[in-house]
Structures are given as structure tokens and as C-alpha cells.
Amino acid sequence: MAFAEKLIAIRRAHHLTQEQLAAKLFVTRQAVSRWERGEVTPGIDMMKLIAAVTGEPLSHLLEMPEHYCQSCGMILTPDDCGTDATGAATDHYCKWCYDHGQYTYETTMEAMIEDCAPRLAQNTGMSLDEAVSLMGAVLPQLERWRAV
């Protein structure tokens, strides 16, 4: 489901008009309307505010791929999958983060962001600040970091 459709569903589930949601987000009703029509997608910081205001997890607002590493957030392709304790491929982690049922290295979430954000920015065209902000919002929701 595209962001526009998600936003409409979330707004309606919270019984908010476009104007009421706009007031909570400190934007115009026209901005909300343009998001809902799919003309514009808000930046990561606005998505974080939408998530905070509506109580929706940020991952529900983002157009996340079906399979992504539960440690670093990288999109997983069959060639990038890590392995479980038996050596079988797992679609939960990438091979750089997880091998034979164990994390390949100890790190902190902050260090993971510092290491991965520049590559994310380079590969997507977003700014480094946007990449850091996105990873800072997404990583805490991933399996590796939920318990931390």
C-alpha cells in the first residue's frame, strides 16, 4: 500500500479530518491533501511526526520492502541472506550482519547508523542527515535492536 493510501486509512481510523490532522502536524490542510493524493511524499522528519501524532509505528508509514535485514535494515536479495545455525539461508538478516545463527560482529545501534547511513544516502540519493534520521527511526523497530 502506498503512503497516500496509508495516510488516508490512518487519518480515518483516528476520526480526523484533513484539517484536524494538519493542525496536529502544524502544516496546512492543502499539504495533507497533496500527501493523500500522492502528489508529494513528506520527508522522514514529517513522517516521524505523523507517526508520533497518530501512534502508528513509523515502519507502517514507510514503503518498506518485504524482506529486509533485521539488524541493519538493508533490503535483502537471495544472494544477500545470512544463514541460521544449520547454515540454511534466512530472510531475517543479511550475510554481513548474521552468519551461522550469530551476529557477525558486536556493535551498538549508534555505530550501525554511523556505518550504514553514508551508504544508504549514496545509494538512494537522500542526504546524509535524512539517512541518519531514517535509520534512527527504523532500527529501533528491528529484531536486533528491540530488546536494547
N, CA, C and O atoms as a GROMACS GRO file, in nm:
protein
  592
    1MET      N    1   0.084  -0.117   0.000
    1MET     CA    2   0.000   0.000   0.000
    1MET      C    3   0.089   0.124   0.000
    1MET      O    4   0.184   0.132   0.078
    2ALA      N    5   0.060   0.217  -0.084
    2ALA     CA    6   0.138   0.340  -0.096
    2ALA      C    7   0.114   0.431   0.025
    2ALA      O    8   0.013   0.418   0.095
    3PHE      N    9   0.208   0.522   0.048
    3PHE     CA   10   0.198   0.613   0.162
    3PHE      C   11   0.064   0.687   0.162
    3PHE      O   12   0.001   0.700   0.266
    4ALA      N   13   0.022   0.737   0.045
    4ALA     CA   14  -0.102   0.815   0.036
    4ALA      C   15  -0.221   0.735   0.091
    4ALA      O   16  -0.301   0.786   0.169
    5GLU      N   17  -0.231   0.610   0.050
    5GLU     CA   18  -0.342   0.525   0.095
    5GLU      C   19  -0.331   0.497   0.245
    5GLU      O   20  -0.432   0.494   0.315
    6LYS      N   21  -0.210   0.476   0.292
    6LYS     CA   22  -0.189   0.451   0.435
    6LYS      C   23  -0.232   0.572   0.517
    6LYS      O   24  -0.298   0.558   0.620
    7LEU      N   25  -0.192   0.690   0.470
    7LEU     CA   26  -0.225   0.811   0.544
    7LEU      C   27  -0.376   0.832   0.552
    7LEU      O   28  -0.428   0.868   0.658
    8ILE      N   29  -0.445   0.809   0.443
    8ILE     CA   30  -0.592   0.822   0.444
    8ILE      C   31  -0.652   0.726   0.545
    8ILE      O   32  -0.736   0.764   0.627
    9ALA      N   33  -0.609   0.600   0.540
    9ALA     CA   34  -0.663   0.499   0.631
    9ALA      C   35  -0.635   0.534   0.777
    9ALA      O   36  -0.722   0.521   0.862
   10ILE      N   37  -0.513   0.579   0.805
   10ILE     CA   38  -0.476   0.616   0.942
   10ILE      C   39  -0.557   0.736   0.989
   10ILE      O   40  -0.608   0.737   1.101
   11ARG      N   41  -0.569   0.837   0.903
   11ARG     CA   42  -0.645   0.956   0.942
   11ARG      C   43  -0.790   0.921   0.972
   11ARG      O   44  -0.847   0.967   1.070
   12ARG      N   45  -0.848   0.839   0.885
   12ARG     CA   46  -0.989   0.800   0.905
   12ARG      C   47  -1.005   0.712   1.028
   12ARG      O   48  -1.104   0.724   1.100
   13ALA      N   49  -0.910   0.624   1.054
   13ALA     CA   50  -0.918   0.538   1.172
   13ALA      C   51  -0.914   0.619   1.300
   13ALA      O   52  -0.969   0.578   1.403
   14HIS      N   53  -0.850   0.734   1.295
   14HIS     CA   54  -0.843   0.824   1.411
   14HIS      C   55  -0.954   0.929   1.409
   14HIS      O   56  -0.955   1.021   1.491
   15HIS      N   57  -1.046   0.915   1.314
   15HIS     CA   58  -1.161   1.006   1.300
   15HIS      C   59  -1.119   1.151   1.291
   15HIS      O   60  -1.175   1.239   1.356
   16LEU      N   61  -1.018   1.175   1.207
   16LEU     CA   62  -0.966   1.310   1.187
   16LEU      C   63  -0.998   1.358   1.046
   16LEU      O   64  -0.993   1.281   0.950
   17THR      N   65  -1.032   1.484   1.035
   17THR     CA   66  -1.043   1.546   0.903
   17THR      C   67  -0.902   1.584   0.859
   17THR      O   68  -0.808   1.582   0.938
   18GLN      N   69  -0.887   1.618   0.733
   18GLN     CA   70  -0.757   1.666   0.686
   18GLN      C   71  -0.716   1.789   0.765
   18GLN      O   72  -0.599   1.805   0.801
   19GLU      N   73  -0.810   1.876   0.792
   19GLU     CA   74  -0.780   1.999   0.865
   19GLU      C   75  -0.734   1.969   1.009
   19GLU      O   76  -0.641   2.034   1.058
   20GLN      N   77  -0.798   1.874   1.075
   20GLN     CA   78  -0.759   1.839   1.211
   20GLN      C   79  -0.619   1.776   1.215
   20GLN      O   80  -0.538   1.808   1.302
   21LEU      N   81  -0.591   1.687   1.120
   21LEU     CA   82  -0.458   1.629   1.114
   21LEU      C   83  -0.354   1.735   1.085
   21LEU      O   84  -0.247   1.736   1.146
   22ALA      N   85  -0.385   1.824   0.992
   22ALA     CA   86  -0.293   1.932   0.957
   22ALA      C   87  -0.260   2.017   1.080
   22ALA      O   88  -0.145   2.054   1.101
   23ALA      N   89  -0.360   2.048   1.160
   23ALA     CA   90  -0.337   2.129   1.281
   23ALA      C   91  -0.243   2.057   1.378
   23ALA      O   92  -0.156   2.120   1.438
   24LYS      N   93  -0.260   1.926   1.393
   24LYS     CA   94  -0.174   1.849   1.483
   24LYS      C   95  -0.030   1.843   1.432
   24LYS      O   96   0.065   1.831   1.510
   25LEU      N   97  -0.014   1.852   1.298
   25LEU     CA   98   0.119   1.843   1.236
   25LEU      C   99   0.181   1.980   1.209
   25LEU      O  100   0.296   1.989   1.165
   26PHE      N  101   0.104   2.087   1.235
   26PHE     CA  102   0.150   2.224   1.211
   26PHE      C  103   0.179   2.248   1.062
   26PHE      O  104   0.276   2.315   1.026
   27VAL      N  105   0.093   2.192   0.976
   27VAL     CA  106   0.101   2.215   0.832
   27VAL      C  107  -0.037   2.259   0.784
   27VAL      O  108  -0.132   2.263   0.862
   28THR      N  109  -0.047   2.292   0.658
   28THR     CA  110  -0.176   2.332   0.602
   28THR      C  111  -0.260   2.211   0.564
   28THR      O  112  -0.206   2.101   0.546
   29ARG      N  113  -0.390   2.229   0.553
   29ARG     CA  114  -0.477   2.123   0.506
   29ARG      C  115  -0.438   2.083   0.366
   29ARG      O  116  -0.448   1.966   0.329
   30GLN      N  117  -0.394   2.180   0.286
   30GLN     CA  118  -0.353   2.152   0.149
   30GLN      C  119  -0.233   2.057   0.145
   30GLN      O  120  -0.224   1.973   0.055
   31ALA      N  121  -0.142   2.069   0.242
   31ALA     CA  122  -0.028   1.977   0.247
   31ALA      C  123  -0.076   1.835   0.269
   31ALA      O  124  -0.031   1.743   0.201
   32VAL      N  125  -0.167   1.816   0.363
   32VAL     CA  126  -0.222   1.682   0.389
   32VAL      C  127  -0.294   1.631   0.265
   32VAL      O  128  -0.280   1.514   0.229
   33SER      N  129  -0.369   1.717   0.200
   33SER     CA  130  -0.441   1.678   0.078
   33SER      C  131  -0.344   1.632  -0.031
   33SER      O  132  -0.368   1.531  -0.098
   34ARG      N  133  -0.236   1.705  -0.049
   34ARG     CA  134  -0.137   1.668  -0.151
   34ARG      C  135  -0.070   1.535  -0.117
   34ARG      O  136  -0.042   1.456  -0.207
   35TRP      N  137  -0.044   1.509   0.011
   35TRP     CA  138   0.012   1.380   0.050
   35TRP      C  139  -0.086   1.268   0.019
   35TRP      O  140  -0.048   1.164  -0.034
   36GLU      N  141  -0.214   1.292   0.051
   36GLU     CA  142  -0.315   1.189   0.031
   36GLU      C  143  -0.344   1.165  -0.117
   36GLU      O  144  -0.387   1.055  -0.154
   37ARG      N  145  -0.322   1.262  -0.201
   37ARG     CA  146  -0.340   1.243  -0.346
   37ARG      C  147  -0.215   1.184  -0.410
   37ARG      O  148  -0.216   1.150  -0.528
   38GLY      N  149  -0.108   1.171  -0.332
   38GLY     CA  150   0.015   1.113  -0.384
   38GLY      C  151   0.097   1.209  -0.467
   38GLY      O  152   0.188   1.166  -0.538
   39GLU      N  153   0.066   1.337  -0.459
   39GLU     CA  154   0.141   1.438  -0.535
   39GLU      C  155   0.280   1.459  -0.476
   39GLU      O  156   0.377   1.484  -0.547
   40VAL      N  157   0.288   1.449  -0.343
   40VAL     CA  158   0.412   1.473  -0.269
   40VAL      C  159   0.417   1.371  -0.156
   40VAL      O  160   0.314   1.334  -0.100
   41THR      N  161   0.536   1.328  -0.123
   41THR     CA  162   0.554   1.243  -0.005
   41THR      C  163   0.634   1.324   0.096
   41THR      O  164   0.738   1.380   0.063
   42PRO      N  165   0.586   1.330   0.220
   42PRO     CA  166   0.660   1.408   0.319
   42PRO      C  167   0.796   1.346   0.348
   42PRO      O  168   0.817   1.227   0.328
   43GLY      N  169   0.887   1.428   0.397
   43GLY     CA  170   1.020   1.381   0.434
   43GLY      C  171   1.015   1.297   0.560
   43GLY      O  172   0.911   1.286   0.625
   44ILE      N  173   1.127   1.237   0.593
   44ILE     CA  174   1.133   1.145   0.706
   44ILE      C  175   1.098   1.213   0.838
   44ILE      O  176   1.033   1.152   0.923
   45ASP      N  177   1.138   1.337   0.857
   45ASP     CA  178   1.107   1.403   0.984
   45ASP      C  179   0.957   1.426   0.999
   45ASP      O  180   0.903   1.413   1.109
   46MET      N  181   0.889   1.461   0.890
   46MET     CA  182   0.744   1.477   0.895
   46MET      C  183   0.677   1.342   0.916
   46MET      O  184   0.578   1.332   0.988
   47MET      N  185   0.730   1.237   0.854
   47MET     CA  186   0.673   1.103   0.876
   47MET      C  187   0.686   1.062   1.022
   47MET      O  188   0.596   0.999   1.078
   48LYS      N  189   0.799   1.098   1.084
   48LYS     CA  190   0.818   1.068   1.225
   48LYS      C  191   0.714   1.143   1.309
   48LYS      O  192   0.663   1.089   1.407
   49LEU      N  193   0.684   1.266   1.272
   49LEU     CA  194   0.583   1.343   1.344
   49LEU      C  195   0.444   1.282   1.322
   49LEU      O  196   0.365   1.273   1.416
   50ILE      N  197   0.414   1.241   1.200
   50ILE     CA  198   0.286   1.175   1.172
   50ILE      C  199   0.273   1.051   1.259
   50ILE      O  200   0.168   1.027   1.318
   51ALA      N  201   0.379   0.972   1.266
   51ALA     CA  202   0.377   0.850   1.348
   51ALA      C  203   0.353   0.885   1.494
   51ALA      O  204   0.274   0.820   1.562
   52ALA      N  205   0.421   0.988   1.543
   52ALA     CA  206   0.406   1.027   1.683
   52ALA      C  207   0.264   1.077   1.712
   52ALA      O  208   0.206   1.043   1.816
   53VAL      N  209   0.210   1.157   1.622
   53VAL     CA  210   0.076   1.215   1.642
   53VAL      C  211  -0.034   1.109   1.636
   53VAL      O  212  -0.131   1.116   1.710
   54THR      N  213  -0.017   1.012   1.546
   54THR     CA  214  -0.122   0.911   1.527
   54THR      C  215  -0.100   0.784   1.608
   54THR      O  216  -0.191   0.703   1.622
   55GLY      N  217   0.021   0.767   1.661
   55GLY     CA  218   0.051   0.646   1.734
   55GLY      C  219   0.082   0.527   1.645
   55GLY      O  220   0.095   0.414   1.693
   56GLU      N  221   0.094   0.551   1.515
   56GLU     CA  222   0.129   0.445   1.419
   56GLU      C  223   0.279   0.424   1.420
   56GLU      O  224   0.355   0.520   1.427
   57PRO      N  225   0.324   0.298   1.413
   57PRO     CA  226   0.468   0.276   1.400
   57PRO      C  227   0.518   0.335   1.268
   57PRO      O  228   0.451   0.324   1.165
   58LEU      N  229   0.634   0.396   1.272
   58LEU     CA  230   0.690   0.457   1.151
   58LEU      C  231   0.704   0.356   1.039
   58LEU      O  232   0.686   0.390   0.922
   59SER      N  233   0.735   0.232   1.072
   59SER     CA  234   0.752   0.130   0.969
   59SER      C  235   0.623   0.107   0.891
   59SER      O  236   0.629   0.064   0.776
   60HIS      N  237   0.507   0.135   0.950
   60HIS     CA  238   0.380   0.122   0.878
   60HIS      C  239   0.362   0.234   0.776
   60HIS      O  240   0.296   0.215   0.674
   61LEU      N  241   0.420   0.348   0.803
   61LEU     CA  242   0.408   0.461   0.711
   61LEU      C  243   0.506   0.451   0.594
   61LEU      O  244   0.475   0.493   0.483
   62LEU      N  245   0.622   0.394   0.621
   62LEU     CA  246   0.725   0.385   0.517
   62LEU      C  247   0.692   0.273   0.420
   62LEU      O  248   0.629   0.174   0.456
   63GLU      N  249   0.736   0.289   0.299
   63GLU     CA  250   0.718   0.184   0.200
   63GLU      C  251   0.838   0.090   0.212
   63GLU      O  252   0.933   0.095   0.134
   64MET      N  253   0.831   0.004   0.313
   64MET     CA  254   0.940  -0.089   0.342
   64MET      C  255   0.930  -0.209   0.248
   64MET      O  256   0.820  -0.253   0.215
   65PRO      N  257   1.043  -0.261   0.206
   65PRO     CA  258   1.040  -0.382   0.123
   65PRO      C  259   0.990  -0.500   0.205
   65PRO      O  260   0.984  -0.495   0.328
   66GLU      N  261   0.954  -0.607   0.135
   66GLU     CA  262   0.902  -0.725   0.205
   66GLU      C  263   1.006  -0.790   0.294
   66GLU      O  264   0.976  -0.830   0.407
   67HIS      N  265   1.129  -0.801   0.245
   67HIS     CA  266   1.235  -0.864   0.322
   67HIS      C  267   1.350  -0.765   0.340
   67HIS      O  268   1.405  -0.712   0.243
   68TYR      N  269   1.385  -0.742   0.465
   68TYR     CA  270   1.497  -0.655   0.494
   68TYR      C  271   1.566  -0.705   0.619
   68TYR      O  272   1.504  -0.769   0.704
   69CYS      N  273   1.694  -0.677   0.630
   69CYS     CA  274   1.775  -0.724   0.741
   69CYS      C  275   1.722  -0.668   0.873
   69CYS      O  276   1.700  -0.548   0.887
   70GLN      N  277   1.702  -0.757   0.968
   70GLN     CA  278   1.652  -0.718   1.099
   70GLN      C  279   1.762  -0.664   1.190
   70GLN      O  280   1.741  -0.647   1.310
   71SER      N  281   1.878  -0.637   1.133
   71SER     CA  282   1.987  -0.576   1.207
   71SER      C  283   2.021  -0.439   1.151
   71SER      O  284   2.025  -0.340   1.225
   72CYS      N  285   2.046  -0.431   1.019
   72CYS     CA  286   2.088  -0.306   0.958
   72CYS      C  287   1.979  -0.240   0.872
   72CYS      O  288   1.991  -0.123   0.836
   73GLY      N  289   1.873  -0.314   0.839
   73GLY     CA  290   1.763  -0.258   0.761
   73GLY      C  291   1.782  -0.267   0.610
   73GLY      O  292   1.697  -0.220   0.535
   74MET      N  293   1.892  -0.327   0.564
   74MET     CA  294   1.919  -0.338   0.421
   74MET      C  295   1.817  -0.429   0.353
   74MET      O  296   1.775  -0.530   0.410
   75ILE      N  297   1.776  -0.393   0.232
   75ILE     CA  298   1.687  -0.477   0.153
   75ILE      C  299   1.759  -0.608   0.124
   75ILE      O  300   1.875  -0.608   0.083
   76LEU      N  301   1.690  -0.718   0.145
   76LEU     CA  302   1.751  -0.849   0.125
   76LEU      C  303   1.717  -0.907  -0.011
   76LEU      O  304   1.600  -0.914  -0.049
   77THR      N  305   1.818  -0.947  -0.083
   77THR     CA  306   1.800  -1.026  -0.204
   77THR      C  307   1.846  -1.168  -0.168
   77THR      O  308   1.915  -1.186  -0.068
   78PRO      N  309   1.809  -1.268  -0.248
   78PRO     CA  310   1.851  -1.405  -0.215
   78PRO      C  311   2.003  -1.420  -0.198
   78PRO      O  312   2.048  -1.502  -0.117
   79ASP      N  313   2.081  -1.343  -0.272
   79ASP     CA  314   2.227  -1.350  -0.261
   79ASP      C  315   2.283  -1.286  -0.134
   79ASP      O  316   2.397  -1.311  -0.097
   80ASP      N  317   2.202  -1.203  -0.069
   80ASP     CA  318   2.248  -1.128   0.047
   80ASP      C  319   2.208  -1.188   0.181
   80ASP      O  320   2.245  -1.135   0.286
   81CYS      N  321   2.132  -1.298   0.180
   81CYS     CA  322   2.079  -1.355   0.303
   81CYS      C  323   2.188  -1.416   0.390
   81CYS      O  324   2.281  -1.480   0.341
   82GLY      N  325   2.174  -1.394   0.520
   82GLY     CA  326   2.261  -1.459   0.616
   82GLY      C  327   2.218  -1.604   0.634
   82GLY      O  328   2.129  -1.651   0.565
   83THR      N  329   2.281  -1.673   0.728
   83THR     CA  330   2.249  -1.814   0.750
   83THR      C  331   2.216  -1.840   0.896
   83THR      O  332   2.268  -1.774   0.986
   84ASP      N  333   2.128  -1.939   0.917
   84ASP     CA  334   2.094  -1.977   1.054
   84ASP      C  335   2.198  -2.076   1.107
   84ASP      O  336   2.299  -2.102   1.040
   85ALA      N  337   2.175  -2.130   1.225
   85ALA     CA  338   2.273  -2.218   1.290
   85ALA      C  339   2.305  -2.343   1.207
   85ALA      O  340   2.414  -2.399   1.220
   86THR      N  341   2.211  -2.386   1.122
   86THR     CA  342   2.234  -2.505   1.038
   86THR      C  343   2.302  -2.470   0.906
   86THR      O  344   2.339  -2.560   0.830
   87GLY      N  345   2.320  -2.342   0.879
   87GLY     CA  346   2.381  -2.298   0.753
   87GLY      C  347   2.279  -2.268   0.645
   87GLY      O  348   2.316  -2.232   0.533
   88ALA      N  349   2.150  -2.283   0.677
   88ALA     CA  350   2.043  -2.253   0.580
   88ALA      C  351   2.021  -2.102   0.573
   88ALA      O  352   2.034  -2.031   0.673
   89ALA      N  353   1.988  -2.054   0.455
   89ALA     CA  354   1.963  -1.911   0.436
   89ALA      C  355   1.844  -1.866   0.521
   89ALA      O  356   1.746  -1.939   0.537
   90THR      N  357   1.855  -1.746   0.573
   90THR     CA  358   1.746  -1.685   0.649
   90THR      C  359   1.709  -1.553   0.586
   90THR      O  360   1.796  -1.477   0.544
   91ASP      N  361   1.580  -1.524   0.578
   91ASP     CA  362   1.537  -1.397   0.521
   91ASP      C  363   1.516  -1.291   0.629
   91ASP      O  364   1.447  -1.192   0.608
   92HIS      N  365   1.578  -1.315   0.746
   92HIS     CA  366   1.569  -1.217   0.854
   92HIS      C  367   1.692  -1.126   0.862
   92HIS      O  368   1.683  -1.014   0.911
   93TYR      N  369   1.806  -1.175   0.814
   93TYR     CA  370   1.929  -1.099   0.829
   93TYR      C  371   2.013  -1.107   0.702
   93TYR      O  372   2.003  -1.203   0.626
   94CYS      N  373   2.096  -1.006   0.680
   94CYS     CA  374   2.190  -1.010   0.568
   94CYS      C  375   2.317  -1.085   0.610
   94CYS      O  376   2.343  -1.102   0.729
   95LYS      N  377   2.394  -1.128   0.511
   95LYS     CA  378   2.515  -1.205   0.540
   95LYS      C  379   2.624  -1.123   0.608
   95LYS      O  380   2.715  -1.179   0.668
   96TRP      N  381   2.614  -0.992   0.598
   96TRP     CA  382   2.715  -0.908   0.663
   96TRP      C  383   2.687  -0.892   0.813
   96TRP      O  384   2.778  -0.863   0.890
   97CYS      N  385   2.561  -0.912   0.852
   97CYS     CA  386   2.524  -0.898   0.994
   97CYS      C  387   2.510  -1.031   1.066
   97CYS      O  388   2.525  -1.037   1.188
   98TYR      N  389   2.482  -1.139   0.992
   98TYR     CA  390   2.444  -1.264   1.058
   98TYR      C  391   2.496  -1.384   0.980
   98TYR      O  392   2.473  -1.394   0.859
   99ASP      N  393   2.567  -1.474   1.048
   99ASP     CA  394   2.622  -1.591   0.981
   99ASP      C  395   2.619  -1.710   1.078
   99ASP      O  396   2.663  -1.698   1.192
  100HIS      N  397   2.568  -1.822   1.032
  100HIS     CA  398   2.558  -1.944   1.112
  100HIS      C  399   2.491  -1.920   1.248
  100HIS      O  400   2.537  -1.967   1.352
  101GLY      N  401   2.380  -1.844   1.244
  101GLY     CA  402   2.300  -1.823   1.363
  101GLY      C  403   2.354  -1.724   1.464
  101GLY      O  404   2.304  -1.716   1.576
  102GLN      N  405   2.456  -1.647   1.425
  102GLN     CA  406   2.513  -1.549   1.517
  102GLN      C  407   2.541  -1.418   1.444
  102GLN      O  408   2.567  -1.416   1.324
  103TYR      N  409   2.535  -1.310   1.518
  103TYR     CA  410   2.573  -1.181   1.461
  103TYR      C  411   2.721  -1.188   1.427
  103TYR      O  412   2.800  -1.247   1.501
  104THR      N  413   2.759  -1.128   1.316
  104THR     CA  414   2.898  -1.136   1.271
  104THR      C  415   2.990  -1.043   1.350
  104THR      O  416   3.112  -1.062   1.349
  105TYR      N  417   2.934  -0.944   1.416
  105TYR     CA  418   3.015  -0.852   1.495
  105TYR      C  419   2.928  -0.784   1.599
  105TYR      O  420   2.808  -0.766   1.580
  106GLU      N  421   2.990  -0.746   1.707
  106GLU     CA  422   2.922  -0.671   1.812
  106GLU      C  423   2.926  -0.524   1.775
  106GLU      O  424   3.028  -0.473   1.728
  107THR      N  425   2.816  -0.456   1.796
  107THR     CA  426   2.808  -0.314   1.766
  107THR      C  427   2.694  -0.253   1.845
  107THR      O  428   2.615  -0.324   1.907
  108THR      N  429   2.687  -0.124   1.843
  108THR     CA  430   2.574  -0.053   1.901
  108THR      C  431   2.486  -0.003   1.788
  108THR      O  432   2.530   0.004   1.673
  109MET      N  433   2.365   0.032   1.820
  109MET     CA  434   2.276   0.087   1.718
  109MET      C  435   2.335   0.217   1.662
  109MET      O  436   2.326   0.241   1.541
  110GLU      N  437   2.393   0.298   1.746
  110GLU     CA  438   2.451   0.424   1.701
  110GLU      C  439   2.567   0.399   1.604
  110GLU      O  440   2.580   0.469   1.503
  111ALA      N  441   2.650   0.300   1.634
  111ALA     CA  442   2.761   0.267   1.545
  111ALA      C  443   2.710   0.210   1.414
  111ALA      O  444   2.768   0.236   1.308
  112MET      N  445   2.602   0.132   1.419
  112MET     CA  446   2.542   0.077   1.297
  112MET      C  447   2.492   0.191   1.208
  112MET      O  448   2.513   0.189   1.087
  113ILE      N  449   2.428   0.288   1.267
  113ILE     CA  450   2.379   0.403   1.191
  113ILE      C  451   2.496   0.479   1.130
  113ILE      O  452   2.492   0.515   1.012
  114GLU      N  453   2.597   0.505   1.209
  114GLU     CA  454   2.714   0.578   1.161
  114GLU      C  455   2.782   0.505   1.045
  114GLU      O  456   2.831   0.568   0.952
  115ASP      N  457   2.783   0.373   1.051
  115ASP     CA  458   2.846   0.293   0.947
  115ASP      C  459   2.760   0.284   0.821
  115ASP      O  460   2.812   0.293   0.709
  116CYS      N  461   2.630   0.265   0.837
  116CYS     CA  462   2.542   0.236   0.723
  116CYS      C  463   2.478   0.359   0.658
  116CYS      O  464   2.448   0.356   0.539
  117ALA      N  465   2.458   0.465   0.733
  117ALA     CA  466   2.388   0.582   0.679
  117ALA      C  467   2.456   0.643   0.556
  117ALA      O  468   2.387   0.680   0.461
  118PRO      N  469   2.589   0.654   0.553
  118PRO     CA  470   2.651   0.710   0.432
  118PRO      C  471   2.622   0.626   0.306
  118PRO      O  472   2.601   0.681   0.198
  119ARG      N  473   2.621   0.493   0.321
  119ARG     CA  474   2.591   0.407   0.206
  119ARG      C  475   2.445   0.421   0.164
  119ARG      O  476   2.413   0.424   0.045
  120LEU      N  477   2.356   0.430   0.262
  120LEU     CA  478   2.214   0.450   0.233
  120LEU      C  479   2.194   0.580   0.157
  120LEU      O  480   2.122   0.583   0.057
  121ALA      N  481   2.258   0.686   0.203
  121ALA     CA  482   2.246   0.815   0.136
  121ALA      C  483   2.299   0.807  -0.007
  121ALA      O  484   2.236   0.857  -0.100
  122GLN      N  485   2.413   0.746  -0.023
  122GLN     CA  486   2.475   0.736  -0.156
  122GLN      C  487   2.388   0.653  -0.251
  122GLN      O  488   2.374   0.689  -0.368
  123ASN      N  489   2.331   0.543  -0.203
  123ASN     CA  490   2.255   0.454  -0.289
  123ASN      C  491   2.113   0.500  -0.318
  123ASN      O  492   2.051   0.453  -0.413
  124THR      N  493   2.061   0.591  -0.237
  124THR     CA  494   1.922   0.636  -0.256
  124THR      C  495   1.911   0.779  -0.306
  124THR      O  496   1.806   0.820  -0.355
  125GLY      N  497   2.019   0.855  -0.291
  125GLY     CA  498   2.013   0.996  -0.331
  125GLY      C  499   1.962   1.087  -0.221
  125GLY      O  500   1.951   1.208  -0.242
  126MET      N  501   1.931   1.032  -0.103
  126MET     CA  502   1.888   1.120   0.007
  126MET      C  503   2.012   1.182   0.071
  126MET      O  504   2.124   1.135   0.050
  127SER      N  505   1.990   1.285   0.146
  127SER     CA  506   2.102   1.349   0.215
  127SER      C  507   2.148   1.260   0.330
  127SER      O  508   2.074   1.173   0.375
  128LEU      N  509   2.269   1.283   0.377
  128LEU     CA  510   2.320   1.206   0.491
  128LEU      C  511   2.233   1.229   0.614
  128LEU      O  512   2.206   1.135   0.688
  129ASP      N  513   2.190   1.353   0.636
  129ASP     CA  514   2.103   1.382   0.751
  129ASP      C  515   1.973   1.303   0.742
  129ASP      O  516   1.925   1.251   0.843
  130GLU      N  517   1.914   1.295   0.620
  130GLU     CA  518   1.790   1.218   0.604
  130GLU      C  519   1.815   1.070   0.629
  130GLU      O  520   1.733   1.003   0.693
  131ALA      N  521   1.927   1.018   0.580
  131ALA     CA  522   1.961   0.878   0.600
  131ALA      C  523   1.979   0.846   0.749
  131ALA      O  524   1.930   0.744   0.797
  132VAL      N  525   2.048   0.933   0.821
  132VAL     CA  526   2.067   0.914   0.965
  132VAL      C  527   1.932   0.919   1.036
  132VAL      O  528   1.906   0.837   1.124
  133SER      N  529   1.849   1.014   0.999
  133SER     CA  530   1.718   1.027   1.061
  133SER      C  531   1.632   0.904   1.034
  133SER      O  532   1.566   0.854   1.124
  134LEU      N  533   1.632   0.857   0.911
  134LEU     CA  534   1.555   0.739   0.874
  134LEU      C  535   1.603   0.616   0.952
  134LEU      O  536   1.522   0.543   1.009
  135MET      N  537   1.733   0.594   0.954
  135MET     CA  538   1.786   0.478   1.026
  135MET      C  539   1.759   0.489   1.175
  135MET      O  540   1.732   0.389   1.242
  136GLY      N  541   1.767   0.610   1.228
  136GLY     CA  542   1.740   0.630   1.370
  136GLY      C  543   1.596   0.600   1.406
  136GLY      O  544   1.566   0.566   1.521
  137ALA      N  545   1.506   0.612   1.309
  137ALA     CA  546   1.366   0.581   1.332
  137ALA      C  547   1.335   0.434   1.307
  137ALA      O  548   1.251   0.376   1.376
  138VAL      N  549   1.401   0.373   1.210
  138VAL     CA  550   1.370   0.236   1.170
  138VAL      C  551   1.443   0.132   1.256
  138VAL      O  552   1.382   0.033   1.297
  139LEU      N  553   1.571   0.152   1.283
  139LEU     CA  554   1.648   0.049   1.353
  139LEU      C  555   1.588   0.008   1.488
  139LEU      O  556   1.589  -0.111   1.518
  140PRO      N  557   1.537   0.099   1.569
  140PRO     CA  558   1.482   0.055   1.698
  140PRO      C  559   1.364  -0.043   1.684
  140PRO      O  560   1.329  -0.112   1.779
  141GLN      N  561   1.304  -0.049   1.566
  141GLN     CA  562   1.192  -0.139   1.544
  141GLN      C  563   1.235  -0.275   1.490
  141GLN      O  564   1.153  -0.366   1.477
  142LEU      N  565   1.364  -0.291   1.459
  142LEU     CA  566   1.413  -0.417   1.404
  142LEU      C  567   1.444  -0.516   1.516
  142LEU      O  568   1.472  -0.478   1.630
  143GLU      N  569   1.437  -0.645   1.481
  143GLU     CA  570   1.454  -0.753   1.577
  143GLU      C  571   1.580  -0.739   1.665
  143GLU      O  572   1.573  -0.758   1.786
  144ARG      N  573   1.691  -0.706   1.604
  144ARG     CA  574   1.816  -0.699   1.680
  144ARG      C  575   1.812  -0.590   1.787
  144ARG      O  576   1.873  -0.604   1.892
  145TRP      N  577   1.741  -0.482   1.760
  145TRP     CA  578   1.750  -0.365   1.848
  145TRP      C  579   1.629  -0.347   1.938
  145TRP      O  580   1.632  -0.263   2.028
  146ARG      N  581   1.522  -0.422   1.919
  146ARG     CA  582   1.402  -0.406   2.001
  146ARG      C  583   1.429  -0.426   2.149
  146ARG      O  584   1.374  -0.354   2.232
  147ALA      N  585   1.512  -0.522   2.182
  147ALA     CA  586   1.537  -0.554   2.322
  147ALA      C  587   1.642  -0.462   2.386
  147ALA      O  588   1.659  -0.463   2.508
  148VAL      N  589   1.711  -0.383   2.304
  148VAL     CA  590   1.819  -0.299   2.355
  148VAL      C  591   1.763  -0.174   2.420
  148VAL      O  592   1.840  -0.091   2.469
   0.00000   0.00000   0.00000
